Amino acid sequence: MHGGLRVLGVVLCLTLAGCGGFVGGTGPTEAVTPAPVPAPDPETVRIAPGLTEAGIDDADALARAHVTRLSNRSYTVDRRRLVETTEGTVRLRQHTRAEIAAGYDSYRAVRTVTGSTVTDRTARIRWADGRAVQWVTENGTTDRRIVADSRGIGGPPLPPRAALSFDPTYNQRFRILFGAVNVTDVSLTNEEVMQINRAPLYRVSTDGATDRGRVPLVGGDRVGGVSFTATVTPKGIVRSYALQYTVVRDGTRLRVTESVRYSDVGTTTVPSEESFPRRSQTGKPPRSD
């Protein structure tokens, strides 16, 4: 427990001098000292919405705070997911990175997928000037199309965030994970970690999961070996988490590793459109609008 987190009661001693109980009275001076304010139970001290030093008491509140804090600030999110056999054969490797402007006024997202069970694929999407354009490269060919247009020209009139194929706040994933794992400690990170992030951070440590059935993204049998850690700001932004577990699927034991990291909160700059290919990698012009 950290003494700095406990609210200390301040006792104000009020001295009433030279004043009697009745008008014109000459009674003696009295010193009145209120009873001390008791310090709150350390087990219930909140260090972020939904968190206490003892653990998580409201995963929904933490997820809501995370979304609210990011809604009007720019940020960069980086998510990685690896599914491999215990012998080291990679079945799926997925990497998603997005730079988001405040209020989703503009953004860029890139997702790459590789592995023995999928076709290698890279998808890029950019929202700018009221339009979302997507480039998908697969089997050496890049295809371009308009995913959304706020004016309804060439694409459906979707709002910026709805044009993304994923939620960059990972709101629902946070709700599931923080509600499923068995939190054993919430404490301040070391000075080096706080210096890197230029802000205080709390580390959420766990010992397995209380509900292993909620951990996988897709169904599986005999989920085990659940390991989960996270860092959270005092205001409730989940700056990072790392998850690993094993699952038996179709008779094969797989190891799943997943991580999410938020950086440059409030200082992210969305890359320019020149970062994207303008022509098909086959040398043919991309599909027109």
N, C-alpha and C positions, 0 to 999 in steps of 0.2 A: 504494500500500500504506500501511497505517496502523501506525505504530510501536506504538500502544496495543493492537493486536490480537496482536502477537507475544509469545509467552511468553518471558520473560527467565529464563535459568538463574541460580539463586542459589547462589553458591559458599560453603559453610560451612567456615571454617578451624577445625579442631579442634586445640587445643593440649593435649598431654598433658604435664603438669608433675609432677616429683617422683615418678615411678613407673617402676620398672625393669621389665625383661622377665621376671624371675623373682622369686619371693618372697624378700624380704630382699636383693635386689640393689641395687647402688649405681650403676647405669649412668647415663649422661647423659640429660638431658631431650630428647625428640624432638618436632618439630612435623610433623604429618601433614596434608597438603593434598590432598583428593580432586581428581580431574580435573574440569575444568569441564563442566557439562551443556550440550551443544550446543543452540542455538536451533533450533526446528522449521523445516522448509522453508516459506517463506511461501506457496508454491503449494498447500500442503495444510492451511493454518490454517482451522479451521471457525469460522464466525461465526453459523451456525444449522444445524440438522440438514439435511444434504444440500447445504449451500452451502459454498463456499470463496471466498477473494478472487479466485480464478481463474475461478470459474463454478459450475455445478451438477454435482455428481458423483453425486447420487442423488435424482431427482425424487420417487420413492416415499417416501423418508424425510422429505422436506420436507412432502409432503401428509399423512403420518401425524402429524407434529408439529403441523401446523395443526389437524387434527381433534381431537387430544388436548388441546391448549391451550384449545380452545373448548368442549369437552364439558361442563365443569363451571363455565362462566362465562357470564354474560349478555352479549349482544352485539346490535348492529344491523347488518344487511347490506343493501347497496343495489347492485342490478345493473341495468345499462342495456345495451340492444342495439339498434342501428340498422342497417337494411339499406336502401340507397338506390342509385339509378342514379348514374353519374358525372355526370349532368346535374342531380342533386339531387331527383329524384322519390322520395319515401319509400314504400317497399314494406312495410316492417315497422318499427314502433317499439315496443319492449317495455321496461317498467320494473317491476321487482320490488323491494319493500322489506319486510323482516321484522324484527320486534323479538322476540328470543328470550330467555326467562328461563333461568337456570342449570339445567342438567339437563333442559331442555325441559319444565319443570313447567307452563309456560304460554307462549303465543306468539300473535302476530298477524302475518299476511302479507297484502299487497295486491299484485296484479299487474294492470297495465293493458296492453292490446294495441290498437294502432291501425295504420292503413296502408292502402294501396290494394289489397293482396292478401288482406286479412283483414277479418273483421267486428269492429268495435270492441267490446271486451269488458273488463269489470272483474271480477276475482274476488277476494273477501276470505275469509279463513279465520281462525278463532280457536280455540285450544285453551285450555279452562279447566275446572276441576272434572271432569277425566276425560272431557271430550267435545269433539269438534271440529265446529264448525258453519261452513258455507260459504254465502256469498251471492254469486251471479253475476248481474251486470247486463249485458244484451245486448238490443239493439233496444228500449230503453226499458223493459224489464221486469226486475225483480229476482226471482230465485228463491232460496229458502232450503232447505237440507237438512242433515241430520246426516251428516257424512262418517265419523265414527268415535265409538265410545263404549266406554270401558274395561270397562263392565259388560255390553256387548252389547245395550243397550236402544236401539232405534231406529237403530242403526248397527253395523258390524262392530267387534269388540273389538281395535282396532289400538293399538299403542303410539303416543305422541305424535308422534314424528318420522315414523313411517310414514304418518301422515295427511296429510302435506304432499305436494304433487305435484312437489316439487323438493327437492334436497339443499341446505340453506342454507349448508353448508360448502364447496360446490362442489369437493369432494374429487377426483372423477374429472376434472373440467375442469382443475384444477391439475396433476394428473399428466400429462395430455396436453400441455398448453401448455409447462410447464417442461421436459418431455422432448423437445419438438419445436423450440424456439427455440435460436438460436445466441447464448449468453451471452458478452458481451465484457468485462463489468466488474461487480463487486459492491463497492460502496463506501458509506460513511456519507453520509446526506443532509445538507443544510446545517442550520445551527442553527435557522433559522426553521421548517423542516418538523418538526424534533424538538421544538421548543417547542409547536407546534400539537398534536402527537400526545402530548406529555408523556412521551416515551420515545425512546430511540435507534432509528433505523430505517436499514436498508440498502436502497439502490436497486440493483435488478437491471436492467442495461442490455443490450440485444441488438442484433445486426446481422443481421436476417433470420431465417430458419429453416433448420435442417438437414433437417427433414422437413416440407415444406409440405403433404403429403397428410394430415397429422394436425391441421392448423389449423382447417379449417371444421367447424361442427357438423353440417352435411349435405353430401353429396357435391357436387362442382363440378369444373370444368375450369380448368386454368391459374391456380392460386392464385399470387398475386404481391404485391409491395409489403408484405411482412409487417413490422409494427412492433410491438414489445412492450416494456413497462417494468413493473416491479413494485416494491413496497416490502415488506420483511419484517422482523419484529422478531428480536432475537437468540435468542428462544425458539422461533421458527419460525412465528408467526402471519403469514400473508400479509395485510397490512393493505389492500393495493390492487393492482390491475393495470389496465393499459390496453392494448388490442389493436386493431390495425387492419390490414386486408388487402383485396385486391381478388380477385374471383373471376368467372369467366365462366360464366353459367348460362343455358342455352337461348339462347345467342347474344348475351346481354346482359351487359355488364360491370357488376358491382355492387361497391359499396364497403361493407364491413362494419366497424362500430365497436362495440366491446364493452368494458365496464368493470365492475369489482366493487370495492366499498369496504366495509371493516369499521370501525365506530366504536363509541364508548361501551362498549368491552369491559370487562365487570365492573361497569358502572354503568347498563346499559339497564333501563328500566321499561316493561313491556308496557302499552299503552293499555287503557282500560276498554272493556267491551262496548258502552257507549253510542256508541262511534265508528262502529258499524255500523247500516245501515238496518234498521228493524223491519217495514216494510211495502213492498209492491211499489210501484215508481214509477208504475205504472198506476193506483194507488189501491185495488187489490184486496189482500186479506190474502195474505201469503206462504203457500206450501204448508206444511201442518201436518207435524208429526213423523210 
